[in-house]
Amino acid sequence: MACRCTRISKCRSDITKVSNARTALQALSNNNGTLNTRLTELGGRMQEMATPDNIGSCATSINNMNKDSASTISAMISQCTARISSLQSELTNLEREDREHHQGLKK
């Protein structure tokens, strides 16, 4: 069994990077909620300005603007969370192997 110190360092770095990405996505999700509120407000205003001929298509367009991004962001947050969990498990195993390796060198 070889020393795992380098891999441990890389794994910790990866956990930090993915955690930062998840935090950024969560902030984006919050901003997305604000955007959705604004789009809803816009939809209300559009009804005042739209003609009977185009009111249905305007409302549909506004409702669809934000629908896909919310589910995509949520899926990305879930993927980050799963990757962090996987990396933490890997880190635990690497640290155990590294301890065994360094203890074996002391004997």
N, C-alpha and C positions, 0 to 999 in steps of 0.2 A: 504494500500500500504506500502510495506516495504522499508527499506533503500537499495539502489542499489550500494553503494560505492564499495563493494567487486567485484560485477559483472562488474562494470565500469573499475576497475583496470585490471581484467582479459581480458576484451574486448580490452582495449588499448594494453595490452601485446600481444594478438593474432594479432592485426593489425600490430604491429612492426615485429613480427615473419614472418607473411605472406609477408609483404613488403620486408623483408630481403631475403626471398626465391625468390620472384619475381626478385629482383635485381641480385641475383646469377644466376637465369635462363637467364636473359637478357645478363649477361656477358658470360654465356655458349653459348647462341645463337650467340654472336659475335665471340667467339672462333670457333663455328661450321662453321661460314662463312669462316674463315681462313682455317679450315680443308677442306672444300669443294674446295677452291682454290687450296690447295696442292694436293688434290685427282685429280683434273682436270689436274694439271701439271704432276702428276704421270701417268695419262692416256696417255698424249702426249708422255712421255718417253717410256711407255710400247709399243706403236705402233712401236717405233724404234727397240725394242728388241723382240717383239712377232713374232711368225711365222704366215704365212697365215692361218694355221689350227686353231690356238687358239686366234687370235686377237679379234674376235667377242666376245668370252666368257670373255676375260680379260677386254675389254671395258665395257661390261655389269656389271661385278662384281664391277668394280671401281665406276661406276655410281650409283649402288644400295647401296654402303657402307654408304652413308651419307643421303640418301633420307628419311628414316623413322625417324631418330633422329631430323631432322629439324622440321618436322610437329609435333612430340611429344613435343618438347620444346616449340613451339609456342602455342600448346594447353594448356600446363601447365601454361604458362605465362597468357593466357586468363582466366584460372581457378583461378589463384591467384588474378588477377585484379577483377574478379567478387566477390570473397570471401572478398576482402578488401572493396569493395563497400557495400556488405551485412553487414559486421561488423561495418562500419561507420554509416550505417543507424540504426543498433541495438544500437550503442553507443549513437547516438542522442536521441533515445527513452529512453534509460536508464537514461541519464543525465536529461531529462525532468521529468521523474518519480521521480528521486532522489530529484530534486529541489522541486517538489510538496510535497514530503514526509517531507523534512526538513522544508519547510515553514509551513506545517501543525503542526509540533511539536512546532513551535514558537508561535502559536495562543493560 
